[in-house]
Amino acid sequence: MQFNKKNTRLASLICCLALSVCIISTSCTTSVSLDARTDKSGAVAMQTKLSPSVQTLVSSLAGVDSTEELFDAAQIRASLKAAGFAVTGLKFPSKSAITVTAETKNITTMLRGSKDFLTVTNSNGINDMRIKLTPENVRKAVAVMPEDTALYIELLIAPVFTGEAMTPQEYTDLIAIAYGDKIAQDLLKARVNLMFSVPGTIVSAEMTNSKENDIAVKDNTITMSIPLVTLLTDLKGTECRIRWKE
């Protein structure tokens, strides 16, 4: 199967942004996990499956037939390597789904150009990890993508990229006008699950813009769930904070 230029860049865009914990595709099911280690290295994993309506839209935007595969393994590996990740696993359960696992030598520097995307400090034996999903960090994630991916960013018309203030409802209405009600409904249902494993006993976990049931702690792993529309419209950003003792 031959992949055109737009196709390969779209695939790498989806994967790299996901590994930067900045999901931009209106997928109904997306999860990103980070396994942090004591030496600040880490393992990152991403799983996503596009809904049928989003799959049709992506195929149309990429200029491919709906029966063609959406992802190019070689291009994805090359893009992730260029971003500083070592790919350890890459699978395609279906033509609209992808699972990626990768290693990073330092979780605090895995997003190039950002000093506050992920920080880890220690005070009185307590480790404090903070992940800031701000518009600035999202844009920095985009900056490490292959050339011409700006086209797909512009198609999202999202406040996190444009800087234009919109409520979630206003943004959803705009997506409905641009791409149809089904895409807008998929956007409203979409959530991003962030999972963090830490090398110790969890003391506390919190996330801005969250409700009580958005955070779950089990053993040394925290799962935080964020509505995708929140990530795309909140100009203040979302901060995840996890504290643990070794």
C-alpha positions as CSV (number, residue, x, y, z in Angstrom):
1,M,0.0,0.0,0.0
2,Q,1.3,3.4,-0.9
3,F,0.6,6.4,1.3
4,N,0.5,9.9,0.1
5,K,2.2,12.8,1.7
6,K,-0.8,14.1,3.6
7,N,-1.6,10.6,4.9
8,T,1.7,10.0,6.5
9,R,1.9,13.4,8.1
10,L,-1.5,13.1,9.5
11,A,-0.7,9.8,11.1
12,S,2.5,11.1,12.7
13,L,0.7,14.2,13.9
14,I,-1.9,12.1,15.8
15,C,0.7,9.8,17.3
16,C,3.3,12.4,18.4
17,L,0.8,14.7,19.9
18,A,-0.7,11.8,21.8
19,L,2.7,10.9,23.2
20,S,3.1,14.5,24.3
21,V,-0.1,14.0,26.2
22,C,-1.8,16.5,23.9
23,I,-4.6,14.6,22.1
24,I,-6.2,16.6,19.2
25,S,-8.1,14.0,17.2
26,T,-11.8,13.7,18.1
27,S,-11.5,10.1,19.0
28,C,-14.0,8.5,21.3
29,T,-11.4,6.3,23.0
30,T,-8.0,7.6,23.8
31,S,-5.6,6.8,26.6
32,V,-2.1,7.9,27.3
33,S,0.1,6.4,30.1
34,L,3.4,7.3,31.6
35,D,5.5,5.0,33.8
36,A,7.9,7.2,35.7
37,R,11.1,5.8,37.1
38,T,13.4,7.0,39.9
39,D,16.1,8.1,37.4
40,K,13.5,10.3,35.6
41,S,13.4,8.0,32.5
42,G,10.1,6.7,31.6
43,A,7.9,4.5,29.3
44,V,5.1,6.2,27.4
45,A,2.1,4.4,25.8
46,M,-0.8,5.6,23.7
47,Q,-3.9,3.8,22.5
48,T,-6.6,5.4,20.3
49,K,-9.4,4.4,18.2
50,L,-11.2,6.8,15.9
51,S,-15.0,6.7,15.8
52,P,-16.5,5.8,12.4
53,S,-17.5,9.4,11.7
54,V,-14.1,10.7,12.6
55,Q,-12.5,7.9,10.5
56,T,-14.5,9.1,7.5
57,L,-13.5,12.7,8.0
58,V,-9.8,11.9,8.5
59,S,-9.8,9.8,5.3
60,S,-11.4,12.6,3.4
61,L,-8.9,15.2,4.8
62,A,-6.0,12.9,4.1
63,G,-7.2,12.4,0.5
64,V,-7.4,8.6,0.8
65,D,-10.1,6.1,0.1
66,S,-12.1,5.0,3.2
67,T,-10.9,1.4,2.7
68,E,-7.2,2.4,3.0
69,E,-5.2,2.3,6.1
70,L,-4.7,5.6,7.9
71,F,-1.4,5.0,9.5
72,D,2.1,4.5,8.1
73,A,4.4,2.6,10.5
74,A,7.7,3.8,9.0
75,Q,6.7,7.4,9.1
76,I,5.4,7.2,12.6
77,R,8.6,5.6,13.9
78,A,10.7,8.3,12.1
79,S,8.6,11.1,13.5
80,L,8.8,9.8,17.1
81,K,12.5,9.2,16.8
82,A,13.0,12.8,15.6
83,A,11.0,13.9,18.7
84,G,13.4,12.0,20.9
85,F,11.4,8.9,21.6
86,A,12.6,5.3,21.2
87,V,9.7,3.2,19.9
88,T,9.4,-0.1,21.6
89,G,6.1,-1.2,20.1
90,L,3.7,-0.2,17.3
91,K,0.5,-2.1,16.5
92,F,-2.6,-1.4,14.5
93,P,-5.5,-3.5,15.9
94,S,-7.6,-2.1,13.0
95,K,-7.3,0.5,10.3
96,S,-8.7,3.1,12.6
97,A,-6.8,2.1,15.8
98,I,-3.2,2.4,16.9
99,T,-1.2,1.4,19.9
100,V,2.3,2.9,20.5
101,T,4.8,2.3,23.2
102,A,8.0,4.3,23.5
103,E,10.8,5.1,25.9
104,T,12.2,8.5,26.9
105,K,15.5,9.1,28.7
106,N,14.1,12.0,30.7
107,I,10.4,12.6,31.3
108,T,11.1,16.3,32.3
109,T,12.6,17.1,28.9
110,M,10.5,14.9,26.6
111,L,8.6,17.9,25.2
112,R,11.3,20.0,23.5
113,G,11.3,23.7,24.2
114,S,9.1,23.5,27.3
115,K,10.4,24.0,30.8
116,D,7.2,23.3,32.7
117,F,5.4,20.6,30.7
118,L,6.4,18.0,33.3
119,T,8.4,18.8,36.4
120,V,9.5,16.6,39.3
121,T,10.7,18.0,42.6
122,N,11.5,16.5,46.0
123,S,10.9,18.0,49.4
124,N,11.1,16.2,52.8
125,G,11.1,12.7,51.1
126,I,8.0,13.5,49.0
127,N,8.2,13.6,45.2
128,D,6.0,16.1,43.5
129,M,5.2,15.6,39.8
130,R,3.2,18.3,37.8
131,I,2.1,18.0,34.2
132,K,0.8,21.2,32.6
133,L,-1.4,20.9,29.6
134,T,-1.4,24.5,28.7
135,P,-2.0,26.0,25.2
136,E,1.6,27.0,25.1
137,N,2.8,23.5,25.7
138,V,0.3,22.1,23.2
139,R,1.7,24.5,20.6
140,K,5.3,23.4,21.5
141,A,4.2,19.8,20.9
142,V,2.9,20.9,17.4
143,A,6.3,22.6,16.8
144,V,8.1,19.3,16.8
145,M,5.8,17.8,14.2
146,P,6.8,17.3,10.5
147,E,6.3,20.2,8.2
148,D,2.9,21.1,6.8
149,T,1.0,19.6,9.8
150,A,-0.3,23.2,10.4
151,L,-3.0,22.4,7.8
152,Y,-4.6,19.8,10.1
153,I,-4.2,22.0,13.1
154,E,-6.1,24.8,11.4
155,L,-8.9,22.5,10.5
156,L,-9.6,21.9,14.2
157,I,-10.3,25.6,14.7
158,A,-9.6,25.0,18.4
159,P,-9.1,27.8,20.9
160,V,-6.0,26.1,22.3
161,F,-4.3,26.7,18.9
162,T,-6.0,30.0,17.8
163,G,-6.0,31.7,21.2
164,E,-9.6,32.8,20.6
165,A,-11.8,32.4,23.7
166,M,-14.7,30.1,23.3
167,T,-16.9,28.1,25.6
168,P,-17.1,24.3,25.1
169,Q,-20.6,24.8,23.7
170,E,-19.5,27.5,21.3
171,Y,-16.6,25.4,20.0
172,T,-18.9,22.3,19.6
173,D,-21.4,24.4,17.7
174,L,-18.5,25.6,15.4
175,I,-17.4,22.0,14.8
176,A,-21.0,21.1,14.0
177,I,-21.2,23.8,11.4
178,A,-17.8,22.9,9.9
179,Y,-18.0,19.1,9.9
180,G,-21.5,18.1,10.9
181,D,-23.5,17.2,14.0
182,K,-22.1,13.6,14.2
183,I,-18.5,14.9,14.6
184,A,-19.7,17.4,17.1
185,Q,-21.4,14.7,19.2
186,D,-18.3,12.6,19.0
187,L,-16.3,15.5,20.3
188,L,-18.7,16.0,23.3
189,K,-18.4,12.3,24.2
190,A,-14.6,12.1,23.8
191,R,-12.5,11.8,26.8
192,V,-8.7,11.5,27.3
193,N,-7.6,9.1,30.0
194,L,-4.2,9.9,31.4
195,M,-2.5,7.2,33.5
196,F,0.6,7.8,35.6
197,S,2.6,5.1,37.4
198,V,5.1,6.3,40.0
199,P,7.9,4.4,41.8
200,G,6.5,4.7,45.3
201,T,3.4,5.1,47.5
202,I,1.0,7.7,46.3
203,V,0.3,10.5,48.8
204,S,-2.1,12.6,46.8
205,A,-3.4,13.2,43.3
206,E,-5.3,16.2,41.9
207,M,-6.2,17.8,38.6
208,T,-7.7,21.2,37.8
209,N,-11.0,21.4,36.1
210,S,-11.9,18.0,37.5
211,K,-14.9,16.4,39.2
212,E,-14.7,13.9,42.0
213,N,-15.0,10.9,39.7
214,D,-12.3,12.1,37.3
215,I,-9.4,10.7,39.4
216,A,-8.9,7.1,40.4
217,V,-6.0,5.8,42.5
218,K,-5.0,2.2,42.6
219,D,-1.7,1.0,44.2
220,N,1.0,3.2,42.5
221,T,-1.1,4.2,39.5
222,I,-3.3,7.2,39.0
223,T,-5.9,7.6,36.2
224,M,-7.2,11.0,35.4
225,S,-10.0,11.6,32.9
226,I,-10.4,14.8,31.0
227,P,-13.1,15.7,28.4
228,L,-11.4,16.4,25.1
229,V,-13.4,19.6,24.6
230,T,-11.9,20.9,27.8
231,L,-8.4,20.4,26.6
232,L,-9.2,22.1,23.3
233,T,-11.0,25.2,24.8
234,D,-9.6,26.0,28.2
235,L,-7.0,28.7,27.6
236,K,-5.8,28.5,31.2
237,G,-4.8,24.9,30.7
238,T,-5.1,21.8,32.9
239,E,-2.6,20.8,35.5
240,C,-2.2,17.3,36.9
241,R,-0.3,16.9,40.2
242,I,0.8,13.7,41.8
243,R,2.8,13.3,45.0
244,W,4.4,10.1,46.3
245,K,7.0,8.8,48.7
246,E,9.5,6.1,47.8
